[in-house]
Amino acid sequence: MGIIGTIIIGLIVGLIARFLKPGNDSMGWIMTILLGIGGSLLASYGGQALGLYQAGEGAGFIGAVVGAIILLVIYGMVTSRKH
């Protein structure tokens, strides 16, 4: 998958994660895409390293959403400490 495909998947995963996590998240599109891409990478490599699923399986997308939610929670904790 090319860079454009990765960005689109990252955007979709980031939007799903923001929808599933309750609370107000005032981040822009770029942070949403980066959050989704980060969650995808975290879940893809982490899940494969643990032997939970293989590359290309549907469980990887679910794992990417879970990874993005985890990153969203961490991002919220870090940014709330600044204020």
PyMOL Python script that loads the backbone (N, CA, C, O; Angstrom):
from pymol import cmd

cmd.read_pdbstr("""\
ATOM      1  N   MET A   1       0.856  -1.173   0.000  1.00  0.00           N
ATOM      2  CA  MET A   1       0.000   0.000   0.000  1.00  0.00           C
ATOM      3  C   MET A   1       0.897   1.229   0.000  1.00  0.00           C
ATOM      4  O   MET A   1       1.900   1.284   0.712  1.00  0.00           O
ATOM      5  N   GLY A   2       0.527   2.198  -0.797  1.00  0.00           N
ATOM      6  CA  GLY A   2       1.315   3.410  -0.912  1.00  0.00           C
ATOM      7  C   GLY A   2       1.047   4.379   0.223  1.00  0.00           C
ATOM      8  O   GLY A   2       0.239   4.116   1.114  1.00  0.00           O
ATOM      9  N   ILE A   3       1.734   5.490   0.171  1.00  0.00           N
ATOM     10  CA  ILE A   3       1.624   6.493   1.226  1.00  0.00           C
ATOM     11  C   ILE A   3       0.219   7.099   1.280  1.00  0.00           C
ATOM     12  O   ILE A   3      -0.282   7.392   2.366  1.00  0.00           O
ATOM     13  N   ILE A   4      -0.417   7.290   0.129  1.00  0.00           N
ATOM     14  CA  ILE A   4      -1.776   7.844   0.109  1.00  0.00           C
ATOM     15  C   ILE A   4      -2.752   6.855   0.756  1.00  0.00           C
ATOM     16  O   ILE A   4      -3.633   7.259   1.516  1.00  0.00           O
ATOM     17  N   GLY A   5      -2.599   5.585   0.460  1.00  0.00           N
ATOM     18  CA  GLY A   5      -3.444   4.563   1.081  1.00  0.00           C
ATOM     19  C   GLY A   5      -3.254   4.508   2.584  1.00  0.00           C
ATOM     20  O   GLY A   5      -4.218   4.349   3.332  1.00  0.00           O
ATOM     21  N   THR A   6      -2.006   4.639   3.028  1.00  0.00           N
ATOM     22  CA  THR A   6      -1.716   4.643   4.456  1.00  0.00           C
ATOM     23  C   THR A   6      -2.358   5.844   5.134  1.00  0.00           C
ATOM     24  O   THR A   6      -2.906   5.715   6.229  1.00  0.00           O
ATOM     25  N   ILE A   7      -2.299   6.999   4.504  1.00  0.00           N
ATOM     26  CA  ILE A   7      -2.909   8.199   5.072  1.00  0.00           C
ATOM     27  C   ILE A   7      -4.420   8.044   5.156  1.00  0.00           C
ATOM     28  O   ILE A   7      -5.026   8.435   6.154  1.00  0.00           O
ATOM     29  N   ILE A   8      -5.036   7.478   4.120  1.00  0.00           N
ATOM     30  CA  ILE A   8      -6.490   7.299   4.128  1.00  0.00           C
ATOM     31  C   ILE A   8      -6.905   6.303   5.206  1.00  0.00           C
ATOM     32  O   ILE A   8      -7.859   6.554   5.943  1.00  0.00           O
ATOM     33  N   ILE A   9      -6.201   5.178   5.307  1.00  0.00           N
ATOM     34  CA  ILE A   9      -6.502   4.206   6.362  1.00  0.00           C
ATOM     35  C   ILE A   9      -6.268   4.839   7.732  1.00  0.00           C
ATOM     36  O   ILE A   9      -7.053   4.620   8.655  1.00  0.00           O
ATOM     37  N   GLY A  10      -5.197   5.621   7.874  1.00  0.00           N
ATOM     38  CA  GLY A  10      -4.927   6.306   9.136  1.00  0.00           C
ATOM     39  C   GLY A  10      -6.041   7.267   9.511  1.00  0.00           C
ATOM     40  O   GLY A  10      -6.424   7.355  10.678  1.00  0.00           O
ATOM     41  N   LEU A  11      -6.561   7.984   8.532  1.00  0.00           N
ATOM     42  CA  LEU A  11      -7.670   8.906   8.781  1.00  0.00           C
ATOM     43  C   LEU A  11      -8.906   8.141   9.236  1.00  0.00           C
ATOM     44  O   LEU A  11      -9.569   8.536  10.195  1.00  0.00           O
ATOM     45  N   ILE A  12      -9.213   7.050   8.550  1.00  0.00           N
ATOM     46  CA  ILE A  12     -10.393   6.253   8.910  1.00  0.00           C
ATOM     47  C   ILE A  12     -10.247   5.687  10.318  1.00  0.00           C
ATOM     48  O   ILE A  12     -11.174   5.773  11.123  1.00  0.00           O
ATOM     49  N   VAL A  13      -9.092   5.111  10.616  1.00  0.00           N
ATOM     50  CA  VAL A  13      -8.856   4.536  11.943  1.00  0.00           C
ATOM     51  C   VAL A  13      -8.899   5.627  13.008  1.00  0.00           C
ATOM     52  O   VAL A  13      -9.484   5.423  14.072  1.00  0.00           O
ATOM     53  N   GLY A  14      -8.295   6.769  12.744  1.00  0.00           N
ATOM     54  CA  GLY A  14      -8.315   7.878  13.696  1.00  0.00           C
ATOM     55  C   GLY A  14      -9.720   8.391  13.955  1.00  0.00           C
ATOM     56  O   GLY A  14     -10.068   8.677  15.101  1.00  0.00           O
ATOM     57  N   LEU A  15     -10.537   8.512  12.913  1.00  0.00           N
ATOM     58  CA  LEU A  15     -11.922   8.962  13.084  1.00  0.00           C
ATOM     59  C   LEU A  15     -12.744   7.957  13.886  1.00  0.00           C
ATOM     60  O   LEU A  15     -13.537   8.345  14.744  1.00  0.00           O
ATOM     61  N   ILE A  16     -12.558   6.673  13.609  1.00  0.00           N
ATOM     62  CA  ILE A  16     -13.272   5.651  14.370  1.00  0.00           C
ATOM     63  C   ILE A  16     -12.859   5.701  15.834  1.00  0.00           C
ATOM     64  O   ILE A  16     -13.706   5.597  16.722  1.00  0.00           O
ATOM     65  N   ALA A  17     -11.576   5.859  16.091  1.00  0.00           N
ATOM     66  CA  ALA A  17     -11.087   5.926  17.473  1.00  0.00           C
ATOM     67  C   ALA A  17     -11.658   7.144  18.198  1.00  0.00           C
ATOM     68  O   ALA A  17     -12.044   7.049  19.363  1.00  0.00           O
ATOM     69  N   ARG A  18     -11.712   8.282  17.516  1.00  0.00           N
ATOM     70  CA  ARG A  18     -12.278   9.480  18.139  1.00  0.00           C
ATOM     71  C   ARG A  18     -13.765   9.323  18.389  1.00  0.00           C
ATOM     72  O   ARG A  18     -14.290   9.857  19.366  1.00  0.00           O
ATOM     73  N   PHE A  19     -14.447   8.596  17.520  1.00  0.00           N
ATOM     74  CA  PHE A  19     -15.879   8.348  17.697  1.00  0.00           C
ATOM     75  C   PHE A  19     -16.131   7.413  18.884  1.00  0.00           C
ATOM     76  O   PHE A  19     -17.078   7.623  19.642  1.00  0.00           O
ATOM     77  N   LEU A  20     -15.299   6.393  19.050  1.00  0.00           N
ATOM     78  CA  LEU A  20     -15.508   5.403  20.095  1.00  0.00           C
ATOM     79  C   LEU A  20     -15.080   5.872  21.475  1.00  0.00           C
ATOM     80  O   LEU A  20     -15.637   5.426  22.478  1.00  0.00           O
ATOM     81  N   LYS A  21     -14.103   6.765  21.542  1.00  0.00           N
ATOM     82  CA  LYS A  21     -13.634   7.254  22.843  1.00  0.00           C
ATOM     83  C   LYS A  21     -14.495   8.436  23.260  1.00  0.00           C
ATOM     84  O   LYS A  21     -14.588   9.426  22.535  1.00  0.00           O
ATOM     85  N   PRO A  22     -15.126   8.335  24.432  1.00  0.00           N
ATOM     86  CA  PRO A  22     -15.967   9.454  24.883  1.00  0.00           C
ATOM     87  C   PRO A  22     -15.127  10.650  25.290  1.00  0.00           C
ATOM     88  O   PRO A  22     -13.943  10.516  25.598  1.00  0.00           O
ATOM     89  N   GLY A  23     -15.744  11.811  25.288  1.00  0.00           N
ATOM     90  CA  GLY A  23     -15.069  13.037  25.703  1.00  0.00           C
ATOM     91  C   GLY A  23     -14.808  13.962  24.537  1.00  0.00           C
ATOM     92  O   GLY A  23     -15.009  13.601  23.378  1.00  0.00           O
ATOM     93  N   ASN A  24     -14.357  15.157  24.860  1.00  0.00           N
ATOM     94  CA  ASN A  24     -14.095  16.177  23.857  1.00  0.00           C
ATOM     95  C   ASN A  24     -12.625  16.119  23.445  1.00  0.00           C
ATOM     96  O   ASN A  24     -11.738  16.284  24.283  1.00  0.00           O
ATOM     97  N   ASP A  25     -12.371  15.891  22.186  1.00  0.00           N
ATOM     98  CA  ASP A  25     -11.014  15.869  21.652  1.00  0.00           C
ATOM     99  C   ASP A  25     -10.904  16.981  20.625  1.00  0.00           C
ATOM    100  O   ASP A  25     -11.480  16.891  19.541  1.00  0.00           O
ATOM    101  N   SER A  26     -10.176  18.016  20.959  1.00  0.00           N
ATOM    102  CA  SER A  26     -10.072  19.175  20.069  1.00  0.00           C
ATOM    103  C   SER A  26      -8.767  19.147  19.283  1.00  0.00           C
ATOM    104  O   SER A  26      -7.940  20.052  19.390  1.00  0.00           O
ATOM    105  N   MET A  27      -8.598  18.090  18.491  1.00  0.00           N
ATOM    106  CA  MET A  27      -7.418  18.009  17.644  1.00  0.00           C
ATOM    107  C   MET A  27      -7.860  18.100  16.193  1.00  0.00           C
ATOM    108  O   MET A  27      -9.009  17.802  15.869  1.00  0.00           O
ATOM    109  N   GLY A  28      -6.970  18.500  15.343  1.00  0.00           N
ATOM    110  CA  GLY A  28      -7.299  18.691  13.937  1.00  0.00           C
ATOM    111  C   GLY A  28      -7.156  17.417  13.123  1.00  0.00           C
ATOM    112  O   GLY A  28      -6.915  16.330  13.649  1.00  0.00           O
ATOM    113  N   TRP A  29      -7.317  17.597  11.806  1.00  0.00           N
ATOM    114  CA  TRP A  29      -7.245  16.467  10.878  1.00  0.00           C
ATOM    115  C   TRP A  29      -5.870  15.825  10.864  1.00  0.00           C
ATOM    116  O   TRP A  29      -5.755  14.602  10.788  1.00  0.00           O
ATOM    117  N   ILE A  30      -4.833  16.634  10.938  1.00  0.00           N
ATOM    118  CA  ILE A  30      -3.468  16.092  10.887  1.00  0.00           C
ATOM    119  C   ILE A  30      -3.210  15.193  12.092  1.00  0.00           C
ATOM    120  O   ILE A  30      -2.656  14.104  11.942  1.00  0.00           O
ATOM    121  N   MET A  31      -3.601  15.631  13.273  1.00  0.00           N
ATOM    122  CA  MET A  31      -3.411  14.812  14.472  1.00  0.00           C
ATOM    123  C   MET A  31      -4.265  13.549  14.411  1.00  0.00           C
ATOM    124  O   MET A  31      -3.843  12.496  14.890  1.00  0.00           O
ATOM    125  N   THR A  32      -5.455  13.640  13.830  1.00  0.00           N
ATOM    126  CA  THR A  32      -6.301  12.464  13.677  1.00  0.00           C
ATOM    127  C   THR A  32      -5.642  11.440  12.764  1.00  0.00           C
ATOM    128  O   THR A  32      -5.642  10.245  13.059  1.00  0.00           O
ATOM    129  N   ILE A  33      -5.079  11.912  11.652  1.00  0.00           N
ATOM    130  CA  ILE A  33      -4.387  11.016  10.722  1.00  0.00           C
ATOM    131  C   ILE A  33      -3.162  10.399  11.398  1.00  0.00           C
ATOM    132  O   ILE A  33      -2.938   9.193  11.296  1.00  0.00           O
ATOM    133  N   LEU A  34      -2.378  11.216  12.083  1.00  0.00           N
ATOM    134  CA  LEU A  34      -1.181  10.699  12.755  1.00  0.00           C
ATOM    135  C   LEU A  34      -1.544   9.702  13.845  1.00  0.00           C
ATOM    136  O   LEU A  34      -0.858   8.696  14.026  1.00  0.00           O
ATOM    137  N   LEU A  35      -2.612   9.978  14.566  1.00  0.00           N
ATOM    138  CA  LEU A  35      -3.089   9.057  15.589  1.00  0.00           C
ATOM    139  C   LEU A  35      -3.493   7.727  14.966  1.00  0.00           C
ATOM    140  O   LEU A  35      -3.154   6.666  15.489  1.00  0.00           O
ATOM    141  N   GLY A  36      -4.213   7.781  13.856  1.00  0.00           N
ATOM    142  CA  GLY A  36      -4.620   6.549  13.170  1.00  0.00           C
ATOM    143  C   GLY A  36      -3.450   5.768  12.624  1.00  0.00           C
ATOM    144  O   GLY A  36      -3.403   4.545  12.754  1.00  0.00           O
ATOM    145  N   ILE A  37      -2.502   6.460  12.013  1.00  0.00           N
ATOM    146  CA  ILE A  37      -1.307   5.791  11.487  1.00  0.00           C
ATOM    147  C   ILE A  37      -0.498   5.178  12.627  1.00  0.00           C
ATOM    148  O   ILE A  37      -0.018   4.050  12.517  1.00  0.00           O
ATOM    149  N   GLY A  38      -0.350   5.923  13.717  1.00  0.00           N
ATOM    150  CA  GLY A  38       0.380   5.400  14.877  1.00  0.00           C
ATOM    151  C   GLY A  38      -0.303   4.178  15.474  1.00  0.00           C
ATOM    152  O   GLY A  38       0.356   3.201  15.831  1.00  0.00           O
ATOM    153  N   GLY A  39      -1.630   4.238  15.579  1.00  0.00           N
ATOM    154  CA  GLY A  39      -2.376   3.089  16.085  1.00  0.00           C
ATOM    155  C   GLY A  39      -2.254   1.890  15.171  1.00  0.00           C
ATOM    156  O   GLY A  39      -2.148   0.752  15.628  1.00  0.00           O
ATOM    157  N   SER A  40      -2.270   2.154  13.865  1.00  0.00           N
ATOM    158  CA  SER A  40      -2.118   1.066  12.901  1.00  0.00           C
ATOM    159  C   SER A  40      -0.754   0.403  13.032  1.00  0.00           C
ATOM    160  O   SER A  40      -0.650  -0.823  13.051  1.00  0.00           O
ATOM    161  N   LEU A  41       0.278   1.211  13.121  1.00  0.00           N
ATOM    162  CA  LEU A  41       1.625   0.658  13.259  1.00  0.00           C
ATOM    163  C   LEU A  41       1.783  -0.096  14.571  1.00  0.00           C
ATOM    164  O   LEU A  41       2.343  -1.192  14.606  1.00  0.00           O
ATOM    165  N   LEU A  42       1.286   0.497  15.646  1.00  0.00           N
ATOM    166  CA  LEU A  42       1.385  -0.126  16.960  1.00  0.00           C
ATOM    167  C   LEU A  42       0.683  -1.481  16.971  1.00  0.00           C
ATOM    168  O   LEU A  42       1.243  -2.475  17.435  1.00  0.00           O
ATOM    169  N   ALA A  43      -0.533  -1.513  16.464  1.00  0.00           N
ATOM    170  CA  ALA A  43      -1.307  -2.754  16.479  1.00  0.00           C
ATOM    171  C   ALA A  43      -0.785  -3.767  15.473  1.00  0.00           C
ATOM    172  O   ALA A  43      -0.727  -4.961  15.765  1.00  0.00           O
ATOM    173  N   SER A  44      -0.408  -3.299  14.295  1.00  0.00           N
ATOM    174  CA  SER A  44       0.060  -4.232  13.268  1.00  0.00           C
ATOM    175  C   SER A  44       1.307  -4.967  13.712  1.00  0.00           C
ATOM    176  O   SER A  44       1.345  -6.198  13.719  1.00  0.00           O
ATOM    177  N   TYR A  45       2.317  -4.217  14.080  1.00  0.00           N
ATOM    178  CA  TYR A  45       3.571  -4.853  14.462  1.00  0.00           C
ATOM    179  C   TYR A  45       3.477  -5.534  15.821  1.00  0.00           C
ATOM    180  O   TYR A  45       4.064  -6.596  16.027  1.00  0.00           O
ATOM    181  N   GLY A  46       2.746  -4.930  16.741  1.00  0.00           N
ATOM    182  CA  GLY A  46       2.587  -5.536  18.064  1.00  0.00           C
ATOM    183  C   GLY A  46       1.800  -6.829  18.008  1.00  0.00           C
ATOM    184  O   GLY A  46       2.199  -7.825  18.612  1.00  0.00           O
ATOM    185  N   GLY A  47       0.677  -6.827  17.283  1.00  0.00           N
ATOM    186  CA  GLY A  47      -0.150  -8.031  17.164  1.00  0.00           C
ATOM    187  C   GLY A  47       0.549  -9.153  16.428  1.00  0.00           C
ATOM    188  O   GLY A  47       0.420 -10.322  16.792  1.00  0.00           O
ATOM    189  N   GLN A  48       1.288  -8.799  15.394  1.00  0.00           N
ATOM    190  CA  GLN A  48       2.030  -9.818  14.647  1.00  0.00           C
ATOM    191  C   GLN A  48       3.183 -10.362  15.472  1.00  0.00           C
ATOM    192  O   GLN A  48       3.477 -11.556  15.417  1.00  0.00           O
ATOM    193  N   ALA A  49       3.844  -9.492  16.241  1.00  0.00           N
ATOM    194  CA  ALA A  49       4.960  -9.945  17.074  1.00  0.00           C
ATOM    195  C   ALA A  49       4.475 -10.886  18.175  1.00  0.00           C
ATOM    196  O   ALA A  49       5.184 -11.816  18.560  1.00  0.00           O
ATOM    197  N   LEU A  50       3.266 -10.642  18.679  1.00  0.00           N
ATOM    198  CA  LEU A  50       2.708 -11.510  19.712  1.00  0.00           C
ATOM    199  C   LEU A  50       2.047 -12.751  19.133  1.00  0.00           C
ATOM    200  O   LEU A  50       1.633 -13.637  19.882  1.00  0.00           O
ATOM    201  N   GLY A  51       1.943 -12.827  17.810  1.00  0.00           N
ATOM    202  CA  GLY A  51       1.350 -13.981  17.155  1.00  0.00           C
ATOM    203  C   GLY A  51      -0.170 -14.004  17.206  1.00  0.00           C
ATOM    204  O   GLY A  51      -0.778 -15.064  17.061  1.00  0.00           O
ATOM    205  N   LEU A  52      -0.796 -12.833  17.412  1.00  0.00           N
ATOM    206  CA  LEU A  52      -2.255 -12.767  17.492  1.00  0.00           C
ATOM    207  C   LEU A  52      -2.916 -12.908  16.129  1.00  0.00           C
ATOM    208  O   LEU A  52      -4.006 -13.469  16.023  1.00  0.00           O
ATOM    209  N   TYR A  53      -2.265 -12.404  15.090  1.00  0.00           N
ATOM    210  CA  TYR A  53      -2.790 -12.489  13.735  1.00  0.00           C
ATOM    211  C   TYR A  53      -1.656 -12.296  12.746  1.00  0.00           C
ATOM    212  O   TYR A  53      -0.561 -11.863  13.106  1.00  0.00           O
ATOM    213  N   GLN A  54      -1.937 -12.623  11.495  1.00  0.00           N
ATOM    214  CA  GLN A  54      -0.957 -12.474  10.420  1.00  0.00           C
ATOM    215  C   GLN A  54      -1.242 -11.199   9.635  1.00  0.00           C
ATOM    216  O   GLN A  54      -2.315 -10.611   9.764  1.00  0.00           O
ATOM    217  N   ALA A  55      -0.292 -10.781   8.833  1.00  0.00           N
ATOM    218  CA  ALA A  55      -0.459  -9.587   8.005  1.00  0.00           C
ATOM    219  C   ALA A  55      -1.615  -9.785   7.033  1.00  0.00           C
ATOM    220  O   ALA A  55      -1.736 -10.842   6.413  1.00  0.00           O
ATOM    221  N   GLY A  56      -2.460  -8.776   6.900  1.00  0.00           N
ATOM    222  CA  GLY A  56      -3.566  -8.811   5.960  1.00  0.00           C
ATOM    223  C   GLY A  56      -4.870  -9.352   6.521  1.00  0.00           C
ATOM    224  O   GLY A  56      -5.871  -9.362   5.806  1.00  0.00           O
ATOM    225  N   GLU A  57      -4.902  -9.798   7.760  1.00  0.00           N
ATOM    226  CA  GLU A  57      -6.128 -10.307   8.357  1.00  0.00           C
ATOM    227  C   GLU A  57      -6.999  -9.155   8.847  1.00  0.00           C
ATOM    228  O   GLU A  57      -6.498  -8.070   9.141  1.00  0.00           O
ATOM    229  N   GLY A  58      -8.297  -9.394   8.931  1.00  0.00           N
ATOM    230  CA  GLY A  58      -9.242  -8.374   9.390  1.00  0.00           C
ATOM    231  C   GLY A  58      -9.027  -7.969  10.833  1.00  0.00           C
ATOM    232  O   GLY A  58      -9.376  -6.856  11.226  1.00  0.00           O
ATOM    233  N   ALA A  59      -8.461  -8.853  11.616  1.00  0.00           N
ATOM    234  CA  ALA A  59      -8.202  -8.530  13.021  1.00  0.00           C
ATOM    235  C   ALA A  59      -7.198  -7.385  13.138  1.00  0.00           C
ATOM    236  O   ALA A  59      -7.181  -6.674  14.143  1.00  0.00           O
ATOM    237  N   GLY A  60      -6.375  -7.206  12.131  1.00  0.00           N
ATOM    238  CA  GLY A  60      -5.408  -6.109  12.141  1.00  0.00           C
ATOM    239  C   GLY A  60      -6.086  -4.753  12.135  1.00  0.00           C
ATOM    240  O   GLY A  60      -5.600  -3.820  12.775  1.00  0.00           O
ATOM    241  N   PHE A  61      -7.210  -4.621  11.421  1.00  0.00           N
ATOM    242  CA  PHE A  61      -7.939  -3.351  11.398  1.00  0.00           C
ATOM    243  C   PHE A  61      -8.546  -3.062  12.764  1.00  0.00           C
ATOM    244  O   PHE A  61      -8.502  -1.930  13.245  1.00  0.00           O
ATOM    245  N   ILE A  62      -9.114  -4.092  13.385  1.00  0.00           N
ATOM    246  CA  ILE A  62      -9.677  -3.926  14.729  1.00  0.00           C
ATOM    247  C   ILE A  62      -8.559  -3.570  15.710  1.00  0.00           C
ATOM    248  O   ILE A  62      -8.729  -2.705  16.568  1.00  0.00           O
ATOM    249  N   GLY A  63      -7.431  -4.237  15.576  1.00  0.00           N
ATOM    250  CA  GLY A  63      -6.284  -3.920  16.422  1.00  0.00           C
ATOM    251  C   GLY A  63      -5.791  -2.506  16.204  1.00  0.00           C
ATOM    252  O   GLY A  63      -5.359  -1.849  17.151  1.00  0.00           O
ATOM    253  N   ALA A  64      -5.847  -2.024  14.964  1.00  0.00           N
ATOM    254  CA  ALA A  64      -5.429  -0.656  14.667  1.00  0.00           C
ATOM    255  C   ALA A  64      -6.340   0.345  15.359  1.00  0.00           C
ATOM    256  O   ALA A  64      -5.869   1.361  15.870  1.00  0.00           O
ATOM    257  N   VAL A  65      -7.634   0.071  15.382  1.00  0.00           N
ATOM    258  CA  VAL A  65      -8.573   0.965  16.068  1.00  0.00           C
ATOM    259  C   VAL A  65      -8.293   0.960  17.570  1.00  0.00           C
ATOM    260  O   VAL A  65      -8.283   2.017  18.201  1.00  0.00           O
ATOM    261  N   VAL A  66      -8.066  -0.217  18.144  1.00  0.00           N
ATOM    262  CA  VAL A  66      -7.749  -0.309  19.572  1.00  0.00           C
ATOM    263  C   VAL A  66      -6.439   0.426  19.872  1.00  0.00           C
ATOM    264  O   VAL A  66      -6.342   1.146  20.866  1.00  0.00           O
ATOM    265  N   GLY A  67      -5.438   0.242  19.014  1.00  0.00           N
ATOM    266  CA  GLY A  67      -4.172   0.955  19.189  1.00  0.00           C
ATOM    267  C   GLY A  67      -4.348   2.458  19.107  1.00  0.00           C
ATOM    268  O   GLY A  67      -3.723   3.196  19.868  1.00  0.00           O
ATOM    269  N   ALA A  68      -5.192   2.924  18.193  1.00  0.00           N
ATOM    270  CA  ALA A  68      -5.444   4.355  18.063  1.00  0.00           C
ATOM    271  C   ALA A  68      -6.177   4.903  19.279  1.00  0.00           C
ATOM    272  O   ALA A  68      -5.909   6.026  19.706  1.00  0.00           O
ATOM    273  N   ILE A  69      -7.102   4.122  19.846  1.00  0.00           N
ATOM    274  CA  ILE A  69      -7.793   4.554  21.060  1.00  0.00           C
ATOM    275  C   ILE A  69      -6.800   4.677  22.207  1.00  0.00           C
ATOM    276  O   ILE A  69      -6.856   5.628  22.986  1.00  0.00           O
ATOM    277  N   ILE A  70      -5.898   3.719  22.308  1.00  0.00           N
ATOM    278  CA  ILE A  70      -4.867   3.787  23.354  1.00  0.00           C
ATOM    279  C   ILE A  70      -4.020   5.048  23.177  1.00  0.00           C
ATOM    280  O   ILE A  70      -3.743   5.756  24.146  1.00  0.00           O
ATOM    281  N   LEU A  71      -3.614   5.322  21.944  1.00  0.00           N
ATOM    282  CA  LEU A  71      -2.831   6.534  21.693  1.00  0.00           C
ATOM    283  C   LEU A  71      -3.641   7.793  21.982  1.00  0.00           C
ATOM    284  O   LEU A  71      -3.087   8.784  22.458  1.00  0.00           O
ATOM    285  N   LEU A  72      -4.935   7.770  21.705  1.00  0.00           N
ATOM    286  CA  LEU A  72      -5.805   8.908  21.977  1.00  0.00           C
ATOM    287  C   LEU A  72      -5.905   9.175  23.478  1.00  0.00           C
ATOM    288  O   LEU A  72      -5.880  10.328  23.911  1.00  0.00           O
ATOM    289  N   VAL A  73      -6.017   8.122  24.258  1.00  0.00           N
ATOM    290  CA  VAL A  73      -6.067   8.271  25.716  1.00  0.00           C
ATOM    291  C   VAL A  73      -4.749   8.841  26.233  1.00  0.00           C
ATOM    292  O   VAL A  73      -4.742   9.748  27.065  1.00  0.00           O
ATOM    293  N   ILE A  74      -3.646   8.309  25.741  1.00  0.00           N
ATOM    294  CA  ILE A  74      -2.328   8.817  26.158  1.00  0.00           C
ATOM    295  C   ILE A  74      -2.168  10.275  25.747  1.00  0.00           C
ATOM    296  O   ILE A  74      -1.681  11.087  26.534  1.00  0.00           O
ATOM    297  N   TYR A  75      -2.572  10.619  24.518  1.00  0.00           N
ATOM    298  CA  TYR A  75      -2.490  11.995  24.033  1.00  0.00           C
ATOM    299  C   TYR A  75      -3.317  12.920  24.934  1.00  0.00           C
ATOM    300  O   TYR A  75      -2.875  14.017  25.276  1.00  0.00           O
ATOM    301  N   GLY A  76      -4.508  12.474  25.313  1.00  0.00           N
ATOM    302  CA  GLY A  76      -5.358  13.280  26.192  1.00  0.00           C
ATOM    303  C   GLY A  76      -4.738  13.489  27.546  1.00  0.00           C
ATOM    304  O   GLY A  76      -4.843  14.578  28.110  1.00  0.00           O
ATOM    305  N   MET A  77      -4.085  12.460  28.092  1.00  0.00           N
ATOM    306  CA  MET A  77      -3.431  12.590  29.387  1.00  0.00           C
ATOM    307  C   MET A  77      -2.259  13.538  29.326  1.00  0.00           C
ATOM    308  O   MET A  77      -2.047  14.321  30.251  1.00  0.00           O
ATOM    309  N   VAL A  78      -1.492  13.482  28.250  1.00  0.00           N
ATOM    310  CA  VAL A  78      -0.310  14.343  28.112  1.00  0.00           C
ATOM    311  C   VAL A  78      -0.739  15.806  27.924  1.00  0.00           C
ATOM    312  O   VAL A  78      -0.178  16.701  28.557  1.00  0.00           O
ATOM    313  N   THR A  79      -1.713  16.047  27.073  1.00  0.00           N
ATOM    314  CA  THR A  79      -2.135  17.432  26.805  1.00  0.00           C
ATOM    315  C   THR A  79      -2.905  18.034  27.969  1.00  0.00           C
ATOM    316  O   THR A  79      -2.894  19.254  28.132  1.00  0.00           O
ATOM    317  N   SER A  80      -3.574  17.223  28.787  1.00  0.00           N
ATOM    318  CA  SER A  80      -4.301  17.776  29.937  1.00  0.00           C
ATOM    319  C   SER A  80      -3.344  18.186  31.041  1.00  0.00           C
ATOM    320  O   SER A  80      -3.685  19.042  31.858  1.00  0.00           O
ATOM    321  N   ARG A  81      -2.171  17.608  31.088  1.00  0.00           N
ATOM    322  CA  ARG A  81      -1.181  17.980  32.102  1.00  0.00           C
ATOM    323  C   ARG A  81      -0.506  19.307  31.783  1.00  0.00           C
ATOM    324  O   ARG A  81       0.019  19.973  32.675  1.00  0.00           O
ATOM    325  N   LYS A  82      -0.520  19.692  30.503  1.00  0.00           N
ATOM    326  CA  LYS A  82       0.095  20.954  30.107  1.00  0.00           C
ATOM    327  C   LYS A  82      -0.694  22.152  30.624  1.00  0.00           C
ATOM    328  O   LYS A  82      -0.115  23.196  30.924  1.00  0.00           O
ATOM    329  N   HIS A  83      -2.007  22.008  30.727  1.00  0.00           N
ATOM    330  CA  HIS A  83      -2.866  23.152  31.089  1.00  0.00           C
ATOM    331  C   HIS A  83      -3.006  23.292  32.549  1.00  0.00           C
ATOM    332  O   HIS A  83      -3.692  24.200  33.019  1.00  0.00           O
TER     333      HIS A  83
END
""", "prot")
cmd.dss("prot")
cmd.show_as("cartoon", "prot")
cmd.util.cbc("prot")
cmd.orient("prot")
